[in-house]
Amino acid sequence: MKISKIIKLKEHNKEELNNINIFPVDISIDKIDVSEINSEIIYFKDKEKIVGYIEKELICYLQEKNSNNMFLNIVEDIEEAVIIIDEFGRIFYANKNYSKILGVPLNKVIGKYIQNIESNASIIEVLKTKKPIIKSNHLIKSIEKYVNVRIYPFFVNSTFAGAYSIFTDVTELNYLNQEVIRISNVASQYNEKLIAQEKLKELKIVGKNKNFLNLITKSLSVAKTDASVLILGENGTGKDILAKFIYKNSKRADEPFIILNCAAVPENLIESEMFGYYAGAFTGAKKTGQIGKFQMADKGTIFLDEVGDMSLSMQAKLLRTLETGEIEKIGGGQNIKVDVRVIAATNQKLESKIEDGSFRQDLFYRLSVVTLELPPLRKRGVDITLFINYFLQKYNLKYNKNLMVSKEAYDILLEYNWPGNIRELKNCIEHCVILANGNSIEIENLPKRLQNIKNKIISTTLQEHLQEKEKEVIENILRVCNYNINMAKKMLNISERTIYRKIKAYNIILPKVTK
């Protein structure tokens, strides 16, 4: 560490400098013999001119700590920022990139305690636990910068001696993604205020997209009731996760949560799976009979996944149970009362299935007391970055790696439209972590389907962003108004002619009966 980086300026006079040693500013710290110095202040000069001072106590401290000069000289010029503290939190080394990223001169931090500079710094946690911490996209609140950080404890002769942190500034990448959100917000002012960020962290929800957070706010309100909920969304958007979230935040959270995938059970078995059967009810039945999913979920919650795949005959039996609160086991016997909260989910357009006669309208109304529609990942903006970082950290830990994502690979991940949504992204990141051999995930580590779009990355114009958001707003308003055009045009403050023109332009499908 160079003296010139940590000296402090101070007014002085000739009398003050009499009879004391003055050292050249380019002297190495370890070459200063403090035993020969009586003064508490050590001055330094450059070409016979006094340029500053350092306290004797700090020189002694740094001489004690900076014993391995070869190591410190190596890390001085690396691209990452490096800071080293002792077991009490006192800083005895920081390289020039630490000063550059934080925008703080080294003489303001060397010899100071990290607790006084950044009271919630992650490195303080390492002092307490003596365990390493690795974080992606970590916010340093005092300077509002995002970094990818690795923090490790170190030991001298098996005795804990402190910790060191190595981090890289990724603020520019975050700001780039935030700009996309800013553009989206121009057309999204109708949305209600988001619930507090601290509440979201407490509930461990990944996502900052405005529409998604409004959905979570709505889900929290719904969770407190016993109302039936219908969750809509493409495959891989996390319908099962949202169902569990509602369950865990409900008054039934301590009771059973039973899942039945209606598409995964053969048609001839789904009734017995749902309602159970008595002994001897049919060929192959268990001698003791079997209770069904509804009975298992008594006092709790049942999640009917892919409910749109259920046959009409089974829909009728489900409707009867929802209306009466009773189940009828196969093989006779008395009806059994059940107290069950129902959450259903589908990736299908149930309105279209009602029109073609493949789904009962009365069952739809029973299931959809509250409807929640999960947006696809491609419409969640900056959330793609959050999920990339979340899964990268997860699989780095699982496979004992410390990979980053190269800018070229990141551009492709952000551009890809993710038809398989969060599930596809999760599998993609695991695939990349497994195959990457260097320090970062490169284009060649991506699945082939993503590599094929590397030459097709085209910037989306502002006009395209606004058109996409306008279509989304119109669709949401129409849905809220139950496709009543008169109500919708008033809420949108546009004429009837204009709303029909936009419906046609954006290819928005309306139910057959709309006024």
N, C-alpha and C positions, 0 to 999 in steps of 0.2 A: 504494500500500500504506500502510495506516494505522500510525503509530508505535505506537498503543495495542495493536496485534496482535502486535508483536514485542519490546516492552520486557521486560526481566528485572527481577525483584524483588531488592533487596539492602539489607541493613542499612547505615545511614550515620549519621554524626554531624555536628554543625554545623561543627567544625573542618575536616572533610573537604570540605565544600561551600564553604568560603571561597575567594574569588578565582577561581571557575570560573563558566562560563555555564550557566544552567539554562533549558531551552527548554519551551514549552508542549507538552503531549502531542498536541495536534491539529495541530501544524506538519507541513507536507509535508517529506519527506526531502530533496528537492532545494533547499529553502529554508535548510538548515543550512550555514553557511559554516565548513567544517572547518579552513580555513587559519588561522582566528582562535582555534582551540582547541588548547591545549597539553596538556591532560589526555588520557589514553588512554581515559577513561570519560566518556560524555556523559549527563547526568541530564535527566529530564523531570518536569514538574509539572502538576498539575490543580488549579486554584483554590488556588494557593500551597502545595499539599501535594506533596511528592516522591512519585512513584508508581513509579519504576523507572529503569533505565539501559540503554544500548546501547553496545557497544564502538565507539570511533572508527573502527577498521579496518573494521568491518562497515558503518558508515554510508558510508564512502568507497567500499566495494565496491558497495553498493546504488545509490549515486548514479551510479557508472560504468555499471552494468548496466541500471538502470531509466530509461533516457533517453526512452523512448517512453511517457510517462504516459497519453496518450489511449488507447492500446491496452490498457494494464493496467487502466485504469478500466472499460473495456468488459467485459473478461473477469472482473472481480471479482464481478459479480452474475449470471453465467450459471449454469444449473442443473448443468452438468458441472463436475467437479473439474479444475483446471489447475495444473500445476507446470512451471517452467522452470529448466533448469540450464545452466551454462556448459560449455565444452569439456572441463573437468577433472572435471565432475560436481558442482560446488558449486551449491547451490540458491540462486537469487536472487529467485525469485518463486513464490508459491503463493496461490491464492485461498481464500476462506472455505469453499467447499464441499470443497476438498481437506482442510482441517482437520476438517470435519464428518464426512466419510466415513472418514478414517483415525483419527479420534478423538484427534488429536495437536495441541496448541497450535502456532500458527505460530512462536512464539519457540523451539520445540524443533527446528525444521527449517530456517528461514531462515539461510543462512550455513554450514550443515552440508553434508557431502559425502554424496550419495545412496548411495555405496558402503558407508558406515558405518551407514546407516539400513535399507536393503534391499539386501543384497549380491547377490541374484539378480534384481534389478529389470530388466524388459525394456528400460527406457530406457538402461541401461548398454550393452546390445548396440548400440543406435543410435549411441552415442558411438564404438563401435569400427567399425561398418560404414558409418555415415553414410547408412543407408537406413531408410525408414519401416517401422514394424511396426503391423499391425492385428490385434487379437485379440478374439474373442468368448468370453464366459464364462471369463475368465482369473482364476485364483486368486492373490490376494496372500497369501502364506503367513504373513507376520508378523502379520496381523490376521484371517486366515481369512475374507476377503470376496471375492466374485466380482464382476468388473467387465468391461464392454466398453470396450476401450482403443484409442486411436489415438495413436501416437508418431511425431513427425517431427523430422528434423534442421533446423537453420536456419543461414543464412549471412549474414555482414555483409561487404559489398564483396567478394563471391566467396570469402571466407575462412570456413571452418567455425567457428561460434561457440557451438554447443551444441545442445540438443534440448528439445522441449516435449512434454508428455503431456496428453491430454484423455481423461477416463474417466467412466463412469457406473456407479453401484452397481446390480448386478442380483442381489444376495445373496438378497433376499426371494423372488424367483421361483425360485431354486435350492432354497431351503429348502422351498418349497411342493411341489416335485417330489420332494424327498427324503422328505417326509412320506408320500407315496404308497408309496414303497419301504419305509418303516418299517412301515406297515400290512401290506404283503405279507410281510415277514419274520416276522411273528407266526406264520404258518402254514407257514414254510419252514425250520424249524430242522433238518430232517433233512439239508439240503444240506451237503456238505463245505466246508471252508474254501477261500476263493478263492486262486488264485495271486497273488503279489505284484503290486501296481499298477505298480511300476516295470517289471516284466517285460512287462506289457501295453502300456505306452507304448513300450517298446523294439520290440515286435512290431507297433506301429501298428494296434491293434485298437480299433474304436469300440464301446463298450458297457460298462455297469456292472451290467446286470441279472444277478442271481445265477445263474439257470438258464443264461443265455447264457455267463457266465464259466466255469461248471462244464463246459459243452460245449467251450469253448476249451481248458481244462485237459486234458480227455479227448483232444481232437484232437492236442495236442502229444505226448501219450504214444503215440498211434496212429501219428503221423507217423514215428516212429523205427523202425517195423517195415515189413514188406512186405505186411501183411495187407490183404485186399480191404476196401473201405469203401463202405457204402451211405449216402448222405446223403438224408434225407427233409425235406420242407418245402414250404410253399405257394410259388406263383410270386412272385418278387421278394424272397424272404428272404435271398438271397445264397448259394445252394448252390454256384455256380461260384466265388465268392470263398473259401468254406471249402475247396473242393477245391484251389485254388491255394495256400492257406495250408498245407494238409497237405503238398503237393508241395514247397513252398519250405523247409519245415522237415524234410524227409526226407533220407536219404542219397543219393537220386537227384536232388537239386536241381540238379545241374550237367548232367543228362541231359535229353532232350526231354520236353516236356509237350504231349501231343496231345489235342485236343478233338474229339469227334464227337457232334453233336446227333441222336439217333436219331429224333426226331419231324420233323426238318427235311429228312431225306433220303427220297426216294420209295422205296417197298417194293422196286421192281425194281432199285434201285441200291445199296441199303444193304450188300449182301454185298460188292460190288466196292469200295465205300468202306472197308469194315472190313478186308477181307483182300487186296484187290488182284486183278489178273488178268494172264494172259499175252497176248501178241500174238495177235490173231485169235480171242480167246475168245468174242466175240459181235459181232453187227452194231453198228457204230459204235465198237468198241473201238479204242484207240490202237494204231498199228503197233508201238510199242515196249513196249506193255503198261503196267502201272501198279502201284506198290506201294501197299498199303493202310495204314490208320491204325495197325494193330497193329505192322506192320513199321517204320513211321516212329518208333513209340514204343519200339523195342527198347532195353533198358537203362534206360528211363525210365518215365514214367507215362502212362496213357491215361485220359481222363475221358469216360465215357459218360453224357451228359446225357439226361434224359427216357427212361431205359431202360425205363420201364413201357409205352411206346408201341411197343415192338418186337414183331414178329409171332412166333407160336409156332415157325415154321420157322427163323427167324433166331435165336431163343432157343436152339434145339437146337445150332446151329452155334457160337454163342458159348460155350455150356456145354462143348462138346467142346474148344475152344481153352483154356478155363480149366483143364480137367482134364488135358490133355496138354502144355500149353505150346507147342503147334504151331499154325500156320495152314495152311490149304489154299487156295491161290489158284485163282480160277476159270480153267478151261482146262487142268487137269491139272498134271503135274509133281510133284516131290517135295514133301512137307510141309516147312515151314520152321520151325525152332526160334526162339522169341522169349522174351525175358526182360522181362516187362512187369508193372508194378504197376497194378492196376485200381481206379479210384474211379468209382462210379456214383451217379446222382442221379435222383430222381423226385418229382413232386408228387402222385402217386397212392397210394392205399391198396393196397399189393401183396398184403396178406393177403386182401383182398376179391377181388382179381383171381385169386388162387390158388384161392379157393373156387368162383368161377364158371368156372374152367378156362382163363382167358385169360393166365395167367402160370405158368411152371413152378416148382414148389416146389423142385426140386433146384437150379435156377439161383438162386433167391432165397437159398438157404443158401450157395451159392458166393460170391455178391456181398456178403452181409451178415455176413461174419465179424465186422465191427464196424459197428453202425448208429448214425448220428448224426442227431438230429432237430432242425432249426433252429426255434426258436419264431417265430411270426408277430410282426410289429412291435407289434401291439395288446397283446401279452402281455409286452412288454419294458419297461414302465413308463418310468422316467426316460431310457431310451435314446432315446426319441422326441425329447426336448429336445436330447440330444447330437447326433443326426443333423440336426435343424433347424439348430443352430449350425454344424455341420460343412459342410453344403451351402450355408448362407448365406454363410459365409466363402469357400467355393470359388467361388461364382457372383458374389459381390461383386468378387472379384479378376478373374474372367474378363471381366466386363462393366464393369470400372472404376467400380464404385459403392461406396457405404458405407452400405448400408441396415440398419436395425434392423427388428424385427417388433413391431407394436403389440400391446398387451395383449389387445385384442379379437380380433385375428387369431390370436394365440398360443393363446388359449382354444379356438378352433375347431380348430387344428392338433392340440392335445392331446386333444380330445374325439373327433375323427374316427377311425373304426376301421381305416383303411388296408388295404382288401382287397388292394391291389396291393403292400403292404408297402414295403420300402425303395426299390424302383424307383419306385413311385408317389410317395413322399415326395420323392425326388430330383427327379423331373420337375416336381412341384408347386412346389418352392422355385425352380427355374430359371424356371418360368413367372412366378412372382411377381416375381422380381428383374428380369426383362425388362420387365414391364408397369408396375412401380412408378415413379412420376415424382418423388415427394417424397423425404423423408428416411427414410420407414419404409414397410413393407408393411402395407397396410390390408385390411379385409375385402373391399372391392371388387376388390382385386388377386388374390384367391384364385380358383381354378377354380369354376365355377358349382355343381358338386356339393357343394363345401364351403360355399359361401355359403348353400345351402339349409338347413343345419343350425344356422345362427347362433341361431335361436330355440328350438332343441331341446336346449341344453346343460343337462343335469341332473346334479346331484352324485350320485355312486355311494355307496351306504351302506357302512358297515363290514361289515355282514352279507353284502352282495353280493361284496365283495372276498374275504372268508373262504371263501364258497361256491365262488368261482371257483378259489381256490388249493387247496381241498380236492379238487375234481374233478381238478385237474392232478396233485396228489400221488397220488391213487388210480390214475389212468391210468398214471403213471410206474411205480408199484410193480407193477401188473399186467403191464406190458410187461417189466419186469426179471424177473418170476417166470414169464415165458412164459404168462401168463394162468392160472396154477395158483392156484385160489381158496384152497386150504389154506395155501400158502406166503404168499400176499398178506395174508390175514387175520392171520397171526402177525406179519408185518412191520409191519402197521398197528395191531396190538394191539386188534383189534375182533372181534366174533363173526361167524360165517358169515351169520347173519340180517341183521346190520347192514351187512355189505359188499354183500350182494345188494340190500338196500333202497337203498343209496346209488348202486349201479350203475344201478338203475332210475330213481331220482330225477334223476340227472345224464345219463341217456340215453347211457351208455357202452356201446358195441357190443363184444360178446365174440365170438371165433371160435366156431364151432359146437360143437367138442369142448373143454370146460373142466371140470375137476374140482377 
